[in-house]
Amino acid sequence: MNHYEKGRHMPDIGTLQKLAQELGVPVAFFFSDSDSSAELACLIEKLSETKKQALIEQIRQELDKIDQS
């Protein structure tokens, strides 16, 4: 584990999946650039697929509004 923490080695996807399961977080958590991105990944993972799709659409609409400004 120490080698992973110090960046000497990168765990394979199987190891990441096991770690994520043990910690109760999605694999995406490990690749988050900020605390807020990590929190979003955890919250989104708890949503149903239908609610995830609705959230994606809502975010797209918000971004379209920004692009049109």
C-alpha positions as CSV (number, residue, x, y, z in Angstrom):
1,M,0.0,0.0,0.0
2,N,2.9,2.4,0.8
3,H,4.1,2.2,-2.8
4,Y,0.6,3.2,-4.0
5,E,0.4,6.1,-1.6
6,K,3.8,7.5,-2.7
7,G,2.9,7.1,-6.4
8,R,5.6,4.5,-7.1
9,H,3.0,2.0,-8.4
10,M,-0.5,2.3,-9.8
11,P,-3.0,-0.4,-8.8
12,D,-4.7,-2.4,-11.6
13,I,-8.4,-2.0,-12.1
14,G,-9.2,-5.2,-10.1
15,T,-7.3,-3.8,-7.1
16,L,-9.0,-0.4,-7.5
17,Q,-12.4,-2.1,-7.6
18,K,-11.7,-4.1,-4.5
19,L,-10.4,-0.9,-2.7
20,A,-13.5,1.0,-3.8
21,Q,-15.8,-1.7,-2.6
22,E,-14.1,-1.9,0.8
23,L,-14.2,1.9,1.2
24,G,-17.7,2.2,-0.1
25,V,-16.8,4.6,-2.9
26,P,-17.0,4.4,-6.7
27,V,-13.7,3.8,-8.6
28,A,-14.1,7.3,-10.1
29,F,-13.4,8.6,-6.6
30,F,-9.7,7.7,-7.0
31,F,-9.4,9.8,-10.1
32,S,-11.1,12.9,-8.7
33,D,-9.0,16.1,-8.9
34,S,-10.8,17.8,-6.0
35,D,-12.8,17.1,-2.9
36,S,-15.9,18.4,-4.6
37,S,-15.4,16.1,-7.6
38,A,-14.9,13.2,-5.2
39,E,-18.0,14.0,-3.3
40,L,-20.0,14.3,-6.5
41,A,-18.8,11.0,-7.7
42,C,-19.9,9.4,-4.4
43,L,-23.3,11.1,-4.5
44,I,-24.0,10.3,-8.1
45,E,-23.1,6.6,-7.6
46,K,-26.0,6.4,-5.1
47,L,-28.6,7.5,-7.7
48,S,-30.6,5.1,-9.8
49,E,-29.7,4.9,-13.5
50,T,-32.9,6.9,-14.3
51,K,-32.0,9.6,-11.9
52,K,-28.4,9.7,-13.3
53,Q,-29.8,10.2,-16.8
54,A,-32.1,13.0,-15.6
55,L,-29.1,14.7,-13.9
56,I,-27.0,14.4,-17.0
57,E,-29.8,16.1,-19.0
58,Q,-30.1,18.8,-16.4
59,I,-26.4,19.6,-16.4
60,R,-26.4,19.7,-20.2
61,Q,-29.2,22.2,-20.2
62,E,-27.4,24.4,-17.7
63,L,-24.2,24.3,-19.7
64,D,-26.2,25.2,-22.9
65,K,-27.5,28.2,-21.1
66,I,-23.9,29.2,-20.2
67,D,-22.7,28.7,-23.7
68,Q,-25.5,30.9,-25.1
69,S,-24.7,33.7,-22.8
